[in-house]
Amino acid sequence: MEIVFSVTQEADGGFVAECLSHDIFTQGDTWEQLRKNVQEAVSAYFFEQSKPARVRLHLVRDELLA
């Protein structure tokens, strides 16, 4: 099983991750911190269940060109 997180970068430079298939949300000030927080959140969510084999982080970039 694989779960996917949609990741957006905040105006302050931090990142927010939202799982597309489960109610899992987390954030991090850096990409490395976000990766760690996602792993911890997934482990906590699936505490008494089988954990997904893979976790995909999909970075969504919203850019406005004038």
PDB file of N, CA, C and O in Angstrom:
ATOM      1  N   MET A   1       0.852  -1.182   0.000  1.00  0.00           N
ATOM      2  CA  MET A   1       0.000   0.000   0.000  1.00  0.00           C
ATOM      3  C   MET A   1       0.894   1.240   0.000  1.00  0.00           C
ATOM      4  O   MET A   1       1.936   1.268   0.654  1.00  0.00           O
ATOM      5  N   GLU A   2       0.478   2.249  -0.731  1.00  0.00           N
ATOM      6  CA  GLU A   2       1.167   3.537  -0.787  1.00  0.00           C
ATOM      7  C   GLU A   2       0.175   4.626  -0.442  1.00  0.00           C
ATOM      8  O   GLU A   2      -0.966   4.600  -0.903  1.00  0.00           O
ATOM      9  N   ILE A   3       0.601   5.584   0.368  1.00  0.00           N
ATOM     10  CA  ILE A   3      -0.234   6.755   0.619  1.00  0.00           C
ATOM     11  C   ILE A   3       0.496   7.983   0.087  1.00  0.00           C
ATOM     12  O   ILE A   3       1.725   8.026   0.040  1.00  0.00           O
ATOM     13  N   VAL A   4      -0.294   8.981  -0.311  1.00  0.00           N
ATOM     14  CA  VAL A   4       0.252  10.176  -0.951  1.00  0.00           C
ATOM     15  C   VAL A   4      -0.109  11.406  -0.128  1.00  0.00           C
ATOM     16  O   VAL A   4      -1.249  11.576   0.304  1.00  0.00           O
ATOM     17  N   PHE A   5       0.882  12.251   0.074  1.00  0.00           N
ATOM     18  CA  PHE A   5       0.673  13.535   0.731  1.00  0.00           C
ATOM     19  C   PHE A   5       0.835  14.646  -0.291  1.00  0.00           C
ATOM     20  O   PHE A   5       1.779  14.652  -1.081  1.00  0.00           O
ATOM     21  N   SER A   6      -0.096  15.582  -0.265  1.00  0.00           N
ATOM     22  CA  SER A   6       0.022  16.802  -1.053  1.00  0.00           C
ATOM     23  C   SER A   6       0.752  17.815  -0.175  1.00  0.00           C
ATOM     24  O   SER A   6       0.306  18.122   0.930  1.00  0.00           O
ATOM     25  N   VAL A   7       1.876  18.333  -0.673  1.00  0.00           N
ATOM     26  CA  VAL A   7       2.712  19.248   0.111  1.00  0.00           C
ATOM     27  C   VAL A   7       2.701  20.617  -0.554  1.00  0.00           C
ATOM     28  O   VAL A   7       2.911  20.736  -1.761  1.00  0.00           O
ATOM     29  N   THR A   8       2.454  21.641   0.243  1.00  0.00           N
ATOM     30  CA  THR A   8       2.515  23.015  -0.245  1.00  0.00           C
ATOM     31  C   THR A   8       3.501  23.792   0.611  1.00  0.00           C
ATOM     32  O   THR A   8       3.681  23.504   1.794  1.00  0.00           O
ATOM     33  N   GLN A   9       4.139  24.788  -0.009  1.00  0.00           N
ATOM     34  CA  GLN A   9       5.060  25.638   0.731  1.00  0.00           C
ATOM     35  C   GLN A   9       4.323  26.897   1.152  1.00  0.00           C
ATOM     36  O   GLN A   9       3.656  27.543   0.344  1.00  0.00           O
ATOM     37  N   GLU A  10       4.451  27.233   2.416  1.00  0.00           N
ATOM     38  CA  GLU A  10       3.796  28.411   2.967  1.00  0.00           C
ATOM     39  C   GLU A  10       4.594  29.671   2.636  1.00  0.00           C
ATOM     40  O   GLU A  10       5.761  29.590   2.253  1.00  0.00           O
ATOM     41  N   ALA A  11       3.969  30.815   2.781  1.00  0.00           N
ATOM     42  CA  ALA A  11       4.615  32.092   2.488  1.00  0.00           C
ATOM     43  C   ALA A  11       5.856  32.316   3.355  1.00  0.00           C
ATOM     44  O   ALA A  11       6.801  32.979   2.928  1.00  0.00           O
ATOM     45  N   ASP A  12       5.852  31.765   4.572  1.00  0.00           N
ATOM     46  CA  ASP A  12       6.990  31.937   5.472  1.00  0.00           C
ATOM     47  C   ASP A  12       8.134  30.962   5.179  1.00  0.00           C
ATOM     48  O   ASP A  12       9.168  30.998   5.847  1.00  0.00           O
ATOM     49  N   GLY A  13       7.949  30.095   4.183  1.00  0.00           N
ATOM     50  CA  GLY A  13       8.985  29.157   3.797  1.00  0.00           C
ATOM     51  C   GLY A  13       8.785  27.754   4.321  1.00  0.00           C
ATOM     52  O   GLY A  13       9.426  26.826   3.829  1.00  0.00           O
ATOM     53  N   GLY A  14       7.912  27.564   5.310  1.00  0.00           N
ATOM     54  CA  GLY A  14       7.638  26.240   5.849  1.00  0.00           C
ATOM     55  C   GLY A  14       6.789  25.418   4.894  1.00  0.00           C
ATOM     56  O   GLY A  14       6.346  25.919   3.861  1.00  0.00           O
ATOM     57  N   PHE A  15       6.563  24.157   5.239  1.00  0.00           N
ATOM     58  CA  PHE A  15       5.799  23.239   4.404  1.00  0.00           C
ATOM     59  C   PHE A  15       4.636  22.643   5.187  1.00  0.00           C
ATOM     60  O   PHE A  15       4.732  22.426   6.395  1.00  0.00           O
ATOM     61  N   VAL A  16       3.531  22.382   4.480  1.00  0.00           N
ATOM     62  CA  VAL A  16       2.358  21.739   5.053  1.00  0.00           C
ATOM     63  C   VAL A  16       2.045  20.517   4.201  1.00  0.00           C
ATOM     64  O   VAL A  16       2.027  20.598   2.973  1.00  0.00           O
ATOM     65  N   ALA A  17       1.797  19.374   4.859  1.00  0.00           N
ATOM     66  CA  ALA A  17       1.502  18.131   4.150  1.00  0.00           C
ATOM     67  C   ALA A  17       0.138  17.604   4.576  1.00  0.00           C
ATOM     68  O   ALA A  17      -0.182  17.560   5.764  1.00  0.00           O
ATOM     69  N   GLU A  18      -0.661  17.205   3.586  1.00  0.00           N
ATOM     70  CA  GLU A  18      -1.998  16.655   3.827  1.00  0.00           C
ATOM     71  C   GLU A  18      -2.116  15.343   3.066  1.00  0.00           C
ATOM     72  O   GLU A  18      -1.909  15.295   1.853  1.00  0.00           O
ATOM     73  N   CYS A  19      -2.450  14.280   3.788  1.00  0.00           N
ATOM     74  CA  CYS A  19      -2.630  12.978   3.156  1.00  0.00           C
ATOM     75  C   CYS A  19      -3.924  13.003   2.345  1.00  0.00           C
ATOM     76  O   CYS A  19      -4.944  13.510   2.812  1.00  0.00           O
ATOM     77  N   LEU A  20      -3.880  12.457   1.136  1.00  0.00           N
ATOM     78  CA  LEU A  20      -5.044  12.483   0.254  1.00  0.00           C
ATOM     79  C   LEU A  20      -6.052  11.381   0.559  1.00  0.00           C
ATOM     80  O   LEU A  20      -7.196  11.457   0.112  1.00  0.00           O
ATOM     81  N   SER A  21      -5.653  10.363   1.307  1.00  0.00           N
ATOM     82  CA  SER A  21      -6.562   9.230   1.541  1.00  0.00           C
ATOM     83  C   SER A  21      -6.915   8.993   3.012  1.00  0.00           C
ATOM     84  O   SER A  21      -7.817   8.211   3.310  1.00  0.00           O
ATOM     85  N   HIS A  22      -6.220   9.655   3.921  1.00  0.00           N
ATOM     86  CA  HIS A  22      -6.474   9.501   5.349  1.00  0.00           C
ATOM     87  C   HIS A  22      -6.407  10.869   6.017  1.00  0.00           C
ATOM     88  O   HIS A  22      -5.880  11.821   5.442  1.00  0.00           O
ATOM     89  N   ASP A  23      -6.942  10.964   7.227  1.00  0.00           N
ATOM     90  CA  ASP A  23      -6.942  12.232   7.954  1.00  0.00           C
ATOM     91  C   ASP A  23      -5.612  12.432   8.679  1.00  0.00           C
ATOM     92  O   ASP A  23      -5.541  12.373   9.906  1.00  0.00           O
ATOM     93  N   ILE A  24      -4.566  12.668   7.896  1.00  0.00           N
ATOM     94  CA  ILE A  24      -3.234  12.899   8.447  1.00  0.00           C
ATOM     95  C   ILE A  24      -2.735  14.234   7.903  1.00  0.00           C
ATOM     96  O   ILE A  24      -2.685  14.449   6.692  1.00  0.00           O
ATOM     97  N   PHE A  25      -2.369  15.118   8.816  1.00  0.00           N
ATOM     98  CA  PHE A  25      -1.855  16.436   8.460  1.00  0.00           C
ATOM     99  C   PHE A  25      -0.610  16.699   9.304  1.00  0.00           C
ATOM    100  O   PHE A  25      -0.553  16.287  10.462  1.00  0.00           O
ATOM    101  N   THR A  26       0.370  17.369   8.748  1.00  0.00           N
ATOM    102  CA  THR A  26       1.540  17.770   9.518  1.00  0.00           C
ATOM    103  C   THR A  26       2.238  18.919   8.803  1.00  0.00           C
ATOM    104  O   THR A  26       1.852  19.307   7.700  1.00  0.00           O
ATOM    105  N   GLN A  27       3.263  19.455   9.442  1.00  0.00           N
ATOM    106  CA  GLN A  27       3.996  20.575   8.857  1.00  0.00           C
ATOM    107  C   GLN A  27       5.446  20.518   9.307  1.00  0.00           C
ATOM    108  O   GLN A  27       5.797  19.752  10.204  1.00  0.00           O
ATOM    109  N   GLY A  28       6.285  21.335   8.680  1.00  0.00           N
ATOM    110  CA  GLY A  28       7.690  21.433   9.061  1.00  0.00           C
ATOM    111  C   GLY A  28       8.279  22.716   8.542  1.00  0.00           C
ATOM    112  O   GLY A  28       7.863  23.230   7.504  1.00  0.00           O
ATOM    113  N   ASP A  29       9.246  23.232   9.264  1.00  0.00           N
ATOM    114  CA  ASP A  29       9.900  24.478   8.851  1.00  0.00           C
ATOM    115  C   ASP A  29      10.826  24.265   7.667  1.00  0.00           C
ATOM    116  O   ASP A  29      11.044  25.181   6.874  1.00  0.00           O
ATOM    117  N   THR A  30      11.377  23.051   7.542  1.00  0.00           N
ATOM    118  CA  THR A  30      12.258  22.705   6.431  1.00  0.00           C
ATOM    119  C   THR A  30      11.748  21.422   5.789  1.00  0.00           C
ATOM    120  O   THR A  30      10.891  20.736   6.347  1.00  0.00           O
ATOM    121  N   TRP A  31      12.282  21.103   4.609  1.00  0.00           N
ATOM    122  CA  TRP A  31      11.884  19.868   3.917  1.00  0.00           C
ATOM    123  C   TRP A  31      12.267  18.650   4.751  1.00  0.00           C
ATOM    124  O   TRP A  31      11.485  17.706   4.866  1.00  0.00           O
ATOM    125  N   GLU A  32      13.460  18.664   5.331  1.00  0.00           N
ATOM    126  CA  GLU A  32      13.915  17.538   6.155  1.00  0.00           C
ATOM    127  C   GLU A  32      13.022  17.355   7.380  1.00  0.00           C
ATOM    128  O   GLU A  32      12.679  16.230   7.743  1.00  0.00           O
ATOM    129  N   GLN A  33      12.649  18.463   8.014  1.00  0.00           N
ATOM    130  CA  GLN A  33      11.772  18.379   9.172  1.00  0.00           C
ATOM    131  C   GLN A  33      10.387  17.865   8.765  1.00  0.00           C
ATOM    132  O   GLN A  33       9.775  17.079   9.487  1.00  0.00           O
ATOM    133  N   LEU A  34       9.907  18.308   7.618  1.00  0.00           N
ATOM    134  CA  LEU A  34       8.615  17.831   7.131  1.00  0.00           C
ATOM    135  C   LEU A  34       8.662  16.317   6.903  1.00  0.00           C
ATOM    136  O   LEU A  34       7.739  15.608   7.304  1.00  0.00           O
ATOM    137  N   ARG A  35       9.717  15.819   6.271  1.00  0.00           N
ATOM    138  CA  ARG A  35       9.849  14.380   6.021  1.00  0.00           C
ATOM    139  C   ARG A  35       9.791  13.597   7.329  1.00  0.00           C
ATOM    140  O   ARG A  35       9.105  12.578   7.416  1.00  0.00           O
ATOM    141  N   LYS A  36      10.507  14.068   8.339  1.00  0.00           N
ATOM    142  CA  LYS A  36      10.505  13.413   9.648  1.00  0.00           C
ATOM    143  C   LYS A  36       9.116  13.454  10.273  1.00  0.00           C
ATOM    144  O   LYS A  36       8.643  12.451  10.809  1.00  0.00           O
ATOM    145  N   ASN A  37       8.464  14.610  10.207  1.00  0.00           N
ATOM    146  CA  ASN A  37       7.131  14.757  10.794  1.00  0.00           C
ATOM    147  C   ASN A  37       6.095  13.887  10.085  1.00  0.00           C
ATOM    148  O   ASN A  37       5.189  13.355  10.726  1.00  0.00           O
ATOM    149  N   VAL A  38       6.224  13.741   8.770  1.00  0.00           N
ATOM    150  CA  VAL A  38       5.310  12.863   8.023  1.00  0.00           C
ATOM    151  C   VAL A  38       5.491  11.419   8.481  1.00  0.00           C
ATOM    152  O   VAL A  38       4.511  10.711   8.713  1.00  0.00           O
ATOM    153  N   GLN A  39       6.737  10.985   8.610  1.00  0.00           N
ATOM    154  CA  GLN A  39       6.992   9.612   9.059  1.00  0.00           C
ATOM    155  C   GLN A  39       6.423   9.367  10.452  1.00  0.00           C
ATOM    156  O   GLN A  39       5.841   8.313  10.706  1.00  0.00           O
ATOM    157  N   GLU A  40       6.585  10.327  11.353  1.00  0.00           N
ATOM    158  CA  GLU A  40       6.045  10.201  12.709  1.00  0.00           C
ATOM    159  C   GLU A  40       4.518  10.186  12.698  1.00  0.00           C
ATOM    160  O   GLU A  40       3.895   9.398  13.410  1.00  0.00           O
ATOM    161  N   ALA A  41       3.916  11.061  11.886  1.00  0.00           N
ATOM    162  CA  ALA A  41       2.453  11.124  11.814  1.00  0.00           C
ATOM    163  C   ALA A  41       1.868   9.837  11.244  1.00  0.00           C
ATOM    164  O   ALA A  41       0.840   9.356  11.721  1.00  0.00           O
ATOM    165  N   VAL A  42       2.515   9.281  10.230  1.00  0.00           N
ATOM    166  CA  VAL A  42       2.038   8.030   9.632  1.00  0.00           C
ATOM    167  C   VAL A  42       2.163   6.894  10.646  1.00  0.00           C
ATOM    168  O   VAL A  42       1.245   6.083  10.775  1.00  0.00           O
ATOM    169  N   SER A  43       3.268   6.824  11.357  1.00  0.00           N
ATOM    170  CA  SER A  43       3.454   5.785  12.376  1.00  0.00           C
ATOM    171  C   SER A  43       2.398   5.899  13.467  1.00  0.00           C
ATOM    172  O   SER A  43       1.857   4.887  13.915  1.00  0.00           O
ATOM    173  N   ALA A  44       2.101   7.113  13.897  1.00  0.00           N
ATOM    174  CA  ALA A  44       1.087   7.310  14.937  1.00  0.00           C
ATOM    175  C   ALA A  44      -0.302   6.938  14.430  1.00  0.00           C
ATOM    176  O   ALA A  44      -1.072   6.301  15.147  1.00  0.00           O
ATOM    177  N   TYR A  45      -0.628   7.330  13.201  1.00  0.00           N
ATOM    178  CA  TYR A  45      -1.957   7.052  12.643  1.00  0.00           C
ATOM    179  C   TYR A  45      -2.183   5.551  12.488  1.00  0.00           C
ATOM    180  O   TYR A  45      -3.265   5.049  12.790  1.00  0.00           O
ATOM    181  N   PHE A  46      -1.172   4.843  12.023  1.00  0.00           N
ATOM    182  CA  PHE A  46      -1.288   3.405  11.780  1.00  0.00           C
ATOM    183  C   PHE A  46      -0.725   2.596  12.958  1.00  0.00           C
ATOM    184  O   PHE A  46      -0.215   1.494  12.758  1.00  0.00           O
ATOM    185  N   PHE A  47      -0.813   3.129  14.170  1.00  0.00           N
ATOM    186  CA  PHE A  47      -0.222   2.516  15.349  1.00  0.00           C
ATOM    187  C   PHE A  47      -0.624   1.050  15.518  1.00  0.00           C
ATOM    188  O   PHE A  47       0.230   0.202  15.777  1.00  0.00           O
ATOM    189  N   GLU A  48      -1.897   0.751  15.377  1.00  0.00           N
ATOM    190  CA  GLU A  48      -2.389  -0.621  15.580  1.00  0.00           C
ATOM    191  C   GLU A  48      -2.801  -1.290  14.275  1.00  0.00           C
ATOM    192  O   GLU A  48      -3.568  -2.254  14.290  1.00  0.00           O
ATOM    193  N   GLN A  49      -2.309  -0.798  13.158  1.00  0.00           N
ATOM    194  CA  GLN A  49      -2.645  -1.341  11.845  1.00  0.00           C
ATOM    195  C   GLN A  49      -1.358  -1.559  11.051  1.00  0.00           C
ATOM    196  O   GLN A  49      -0.276  -1.144  11.465  1.00  0.00           O
ATOM    197  N   SER A  50      -1.498  -2.204   9.929  1.00  0.00           N
ATOM    198  CA  SER A  50      -0.351  -2.349   9.027  1.00  0.00           C
ATOM    199  C   SER A  50       0.003  -0.985   8.445  1.00  0.00           C
ATOM    200  O   SER A  50      -0.857  -0.271   7.930  1.00  0.00           O
ATOM    201  N   LYS A  51       1.270  -0.644   8.535  1.00  0.00           N
ATOM    202  CA  LYS A  51       1.721   0.641   7.990  1.00  0.00           C
ATOM    203  C   LYS A  51       1.886   0.517   6.474  1.00  0.00           C
ATOM    204  O   LYS A  51       2.196  -0.561   5.966  1.00  0.00           O
ATOM    205  N   PRO A  52       1.678   1.623   5.753  1.00  0.00           N
ATOM    206  CA  PRO A  52       1.883   1.579   4.302  1.00  0.00           C
ATOM    207  C   PRO A  52       3.343   1.272   3.966  1.00  0.00           C
ATOM    208  O   PRO A  52       4.259   1.656   4.694  1.00  0.00           O
ATOM    209  N   ALA A  53       3.535   0.580   2.862  1.00  0.00           N
ATOM    210  CA  ALA A  53       4.886   0.232   2.429  1.00  0.00           C
ATOM    211  C   ALA A  53       5.640   1.461   1.937  1.00  0.00           C
ATOM    212  O   ALA A  53       6.858   1.552   2.087  1.00  0.00           O
ATOM    213  N   ARG A  54       4.911   2.404   1.350  1.00  0.00           N
ATOM    214  CA  ARG A  54       5.534   3.612   0.799  1.00  0.00           C
ATOM    215  C   ARG A  54       4.695   4.838   1.136  1.00  0.00           C
ATOM    216  O   ARG A  54       3.468   4.780   1.221  1.00  0.00           O
ATOM    217  N   VAL A  55       5.400   5.947   1.323  1.00  0.00           N
ATOM    218  CA  VAL A  55       4.750   7.243   1.529  1.00  0.00           C
ATOM    219  C   VAL A  55       5.313   8.175   0.470  1.00  0.00           C
ATOM    220  O   VAL A  55       6.526   8.371   0.389  1.00  0.00           O
ATOM    221  N   ARG A  56       4.438   8.748  -0.339  1.00  0.00           N
ATOM    222  CA  ARG A  56       4.860   9.654  -1.411  1.00  0.00           C
ATOM    223  C   ARG A  56       4.529  11.090  -1.013  1.00  0.00           C
ATOM    224  O   ARG A  56       3.413  11.387  -0.586  1.00  0.00           O
ATOM    225  N   LEU A  57       5.524  11.983  -1.161  1.00  0.00           N
ATOM    226  CA  LEU A  57       5.321  13.414  -0.934  1.00  0.00           C
ATOM    227  C   LEU A  57       5.255  14.085  -2.293  1.00  0.00           C
ATOM    228  O   LEU A  57       6.216  14.056  -3.061  1.00  0.00           O
ATOM    229  N   HIS A  58       4.111  14.688  -2.582  1.00  0.00           N
ATOM    230  CA  HIS A  58       3.900  15.347  -3.874  1.00  0.00           C
ATOM    231  C   HIS A  58       3.887  16.850  -3.626  1.00  0.00           C
ATOM    232  O   HIS A  58       2.927  17.384  -3.071  1.00  0.00           O
ATOM    233  N   LEU A  59       4.965  17.538  -4.041  1.00  0.00           N
ATOM    234  CA  LEU A  59       5.079  18.975  -3.840  1.00  0.00           C
ATOM    235  C   LEU A  59       4.260  19.705  -4.897  1.00  0.00           C
ATOM    236  O   LEU A  59       4.484  19.547  -6.097  1.00  0.00           O
ATOM    237  N   VAL A  60       3.307  20.508  -4.428  1.00  0.00           N
ATOM    238  CA  VAL A  60       2.443  21.291  -5.312  1.00  0.00           C
ATOM    239  C   VAL A  60       2.940  22.726  -5.271  1.00  0.00           C
ATOM    240  O   VAL A  60       3.026  23.339  -4.207  1.00  0.00           O
ATOM    241  N   ARG A  61       3.261  23.246  -6.429  1.00  0.00           N
ATOM    242  CA  ARG A  61       3.778  24.611  -6.501  1.00  0.00           C
ATOM    243  C   ARG A  61       2.756  25.488  -7.208  1.00  0.00           C
ATOM    244  O   ARG A  61       2.364  25.218  -8.343  1.00  0.00           O
ATOM    245  N   ASP A  62       2.336  26.534  -6.524  1.00  0.00           N
ATOM    246  CA  ASP A  62       1.380  27.468  -7.079  1.00  0.00           C
ATOM    247  C   ASP A  62       2.126  28.767  -7.394  1.00  0.00           C
ATOM    248  O   ASP A  62       2.607  29.454  -6.493  1.00  0.00           O
ATOM    249  N   GLU A  63       2.214  29.088  -8.681  1.00  0.00           N
ATOM    250  CA  GLU A  63       2.979  30.268  -9.101  1.00  0.00           C
ATOM    251  C   GLU A  63       2.141  31.104 -10.044  1.00  0.00           C
ATOM    252  O   GLU A  63       1.550  30.594 -10.997  1.00  0.00           O
ATOM    253  N   LEU A  64       2.098  32.387  -9.767  1.00  0.00           N
ATOM    254  CA  LEU A  64       1.337  33.321 -10.599  1.00  0.00           C
ATOM    255  C   LEU A  64       2.310  34.138 -11.432  1.00  0.00           C
ATOM    256  O   LEU A  64       3.187  34.815 -10.897  1.00  0.00           O
ATOM    257  N   LEU A  65       2.146  34.068 -12.741  1.00  0.00           N
ATOM    258  CA  LEU A  65       2.985  34.850 -13.654  1.00  0.00           C
ATOM    259  C   LEU A  65       2.180  36.052 -14.142  1.00  0.00           C
ATOM    260  O   LEU A  65       1.075  35.897 -14.663  1.00  0.00           O
ATOM    261  N   ALA A  66       2.732  37.231 -13.972  1.00  0.00           N
ATOM    262  CA  ALA A  66       2.009  38.439 -14.370  1.00  0.00           C
ATOM    263  C   ALA A  66       2.388  38.811 -15.790  1.00  0.00           C
ATOM    264  O   ALA A  66       1.890  39.802 -16.322  1.00  0.00           O
TER     265      ALA A  66
END
